[in-house]
Amino acid sequence: MPDDHQAQDPVAVDFASARFRAGVGRGQWKQVSYAFPVLVVAVTAIEPDGKPSEYCFRFELTGFPGTAPEVKIWDAGTNALLAADKRPKGSERVNKAFQIWGDNTVYRPWERFSSVHNNFARDFPELAWHPGRDLTFILEDLHGLLTSNSAARR
């Protein structure tokens, strides 16, 4: 018989974690919708002009946590991929993470498809996905990227 942790939905476990709830409490991210296997989360951002904003991300969670999420920057209003001209802009790191590329996913080492592109996860193991990671790990990385414009303005 599985123990309680194994029997629980791993996404629900992540939602209940202190780190996830702290990010919600600080206004760093919020759940927009969730119907397994699709989760949509809005993450706060700071634009290059210093104005606050937010961006939505669609997580496809089949196989989670053993399989890395597929994460796309999302237009929740149209329920489609966010257009290139509406994506975050800023440093080279920000521009690269949200570029249009072959799989149309966020280009980060933890992402399901970009992780294997050009050995991205191997070259950046500190950002690579493994089953011990959680959704908050990804949200913290996204929030850090999206608010990095504020640090560049100093």
Secondary structure, DSSP 8 states (H G I E B T S, - for coil): ---HHHHS-HHHHHHHSHHHHHHHHTTSEEEEEEETTEEEEEEEEE-TTS-EEEEEEEEE-TTTTTS--EEEEEETTTTEE--GGGS---SHHHHHHT---TT-S--STTSTTGGGGGGHHHH-GGG---TT--HHHHHHHHHHHHHHHHHHT-
